[in-house]
Amino acid sequence: MTTKPVSTETLLVQLNWRYATKAFDPAKRIADADWAALEQTLILTPSSYGAQPYKFVVITDPATRERLVPLSWNQRQPADCSHYVVFAAREKNSEADVDRYMARIAEVRGLPLESQSGFKKMLLADIVNGPRGQQSLEWATRQTYIALGNFMTAAALLGIDTCPMEGINPAGYDEVLGLPALGFRTVVACAAGYRADGDKYATLPKVRFPESELIVRI
């Protein structure tokens, strides 16, 4: 019998342990090796077609993070956490984006570039010129949320606290970070680090609807 890499007990214990951390301890920093692993979870996130229409802006500069506090309903998580990540989605898909992806596939898998011609036509017909192409930002935003969930679950398994941040001014973030010039827009952010002693939210029971209301088995 194959041993599970992570036990079901560990998985559920850590997911029950995590919560949207309201107060971080500014003195506690995530170890470099742990943070490197978390960055890899962002890179390894699955996306539609594997196209990865996003960027992850990791902000450790204190001055920049303080500028984001008033753009975050004056919540202190951006400034007090160990590492702060802004999840940005590509505003518009282009043929150049598809070409860059095709070249990367050929490079990583050791394939001739022309072997990707069929896949390229499919992507151009959909995410550039087709239905998803007409709603590029919305489509990319959905992919970005997959990365957020992946990041938060991985952090919980490492015993690292997180807080997803939708209470932000995306346009203000865009201006501070210069994202529009890169063709990207802020979607959501996530603070990561370690909870402060005395954060009352850490000990509150987790409120979820019962399984009978959320799980439908057919």
N, C-alpha and C positions, 0 to 999 in steps of 0.2 A: 504494500500500500504506500502510495506516494505521500510524503509529509507535506502539509500545507506550509508555504513560506511564512504566512501569518495566520495564527489560529483564529477561528471564528470568535472565540472569547476575547482575544486581544483587540480585534477589530471593533467589536461592539462596545467594549469597555472604553476605548479611546474616543469613539464617536459620541458616547454619552458624556465623556469627560470634557470635550470641547464645548465652547460656547462663544458667542460674539463678544469678545473681550472689550469691556468698556474702558478699563484703566490698565495701561501697561507700566511696567517698571522700567524707567529710562536707563537704569544702571545695568540691566541685564541684556547681554548681547547674544545673538545666535552664533554658535561656533561656525567658523569658516566652512568646515567640512559639511555640516548640516545645511548651511545655506546653499552651498554648491549643489547638494542633492536636490534641494527644493527648486533651484533654477532648472535642473534637469527635468523635474516633473512638469514644469511649464513647457519645455521643449518637446517632451514626449507626449504631450496631450494629443489625443485624437481630434481630427477635424474633418469636415466634409471634404471628400476627395483627397484628404491629406494636404490641402492647399495652404493651411496656416495663415489666414488673412488677418494677422494681428501682430502687435508688438507688446512687449512687457517692459515697462520703464521702472527700473529698480532705483529708488531714491534713498540715498544715505546721507546726502549733504544736509546738515542741520538748517542752514539758512533757507534752502528751497522748501524743506518740509514745514518750516514755520510759516512761509508764505501760503502754504496750502491750508493751514488751520482755518483762517476766516472764509476760505472757499469750501469748507467742510462743516458748515453750521457751527463753527467754533469748537468742534470736537477735537480733543487733544491726541487722539490715536495717531494721526499722521506724524506728529512731532515726537511723541513719547515711545513709540514702538522701536524695535531694533531695526527692522527693514520694512520699507513701504513700497508696494508695487502698484503701479497704475496699469490697468489693462486697456489697451487701445485697439480699436478695430479699423481696418482699412476702409477708407471712404468710398473708393471706386476701384473695381477690378479692371485690369487692362491686359492686353495681349502680352505686354512686356512682363507682367507678373507671371503669366502662364509660362512664357518662354523661360524665365528664370527657374521656375519649378521643374520644367522638363529637363533643363540642364542639370539640376541638382539630382534628379532621379537617375539620369544617365551616369553622373559622376559616382554616386554612392553605390549603385548596383552594377557598375561596370558594363553598361549597355550602350549600344550606338544611339545617338540622339534621335535618328530617324525612326527607331523602334517605338518612339513615344507619339508618333504622328496621329494615331487613332485616338489616343487619350487626349492629346492636345485639342483635336477637333471637338471632342465631347465637352471639354471645359470651356472652350470658346463659345460653343453653342448654348451653354448654360450660364456660367458665372460672369461672362463678359457681355455676350449679345442676347442672352436669353432671360428667362424669368428671374433668376437670382442676380443677373447683371443689372436688371432694372431696380433691384432693391439691395444693392451691394452692401451698404452699411448695415442694414437690418440683418442680412444673412451673416455678415462677419461678426456682428454683435452676438448672435446666438452661438457662434463658435467660441467666442471669447469667454462666455459664461461656462462652457465646458472646461476651459482652462482654470477658471476660478474654482470650480468644484474639485477638480483634480488636485490643485494646489492646497486647498484647505484640508482635504482628506489626508494627503501625504503629511502635512504639518501635524495633524492630530496624531498620526501613527508615530511621529518622532517626538511627541510630547511638547510641541511648539504651539503656542496660542495664536489665533488669528481673529480678525474682525473684518468682514466684508463691508465696504463703504459705498453705499449708493446715495447717502445723504451728502452729496457733493455738488459743486457747480461745474459740470463738465466743460463748459465754454471757458470758464476761468482757469481750469486745469490746463486746457489746450493752450491758452495764452502763455501761462507760466512755463510750460514744457516745450513749447514750439512745435506741437504735433501737427497742426494743419499744413505746415511747410513740408512735412514728410508724407502727407496724404493720409494721416490717421486722425482719429477722434477718440477722446476719452469715453470709456463706457462705464467702468466701475474701478474701484481700487480695493486693496486689501492690506491691512496692517498685520505684521507678524512679529512675534517676540514672546515675552513672558508676562503673565498677569501680575499686577501689583497686589501686594498683601492688602487685604481688606476690601477688595472689589466685591461688593455684595452680590453681584450677578453670578459670581463663580459658584456660589453654593445654592442658588435657587434651583428647584426641581425643573427639569426640562419639560416643557409643555408641548405635547404632540397629540393629535387626534388618535383614537385607538385604531389598531390594525384593521378592524372590521369596517371602518369608514374610509380608509385610505387604500387598502389593497383589494383589488377586484380580481378574483380567480375565475376563469372561464374554462 
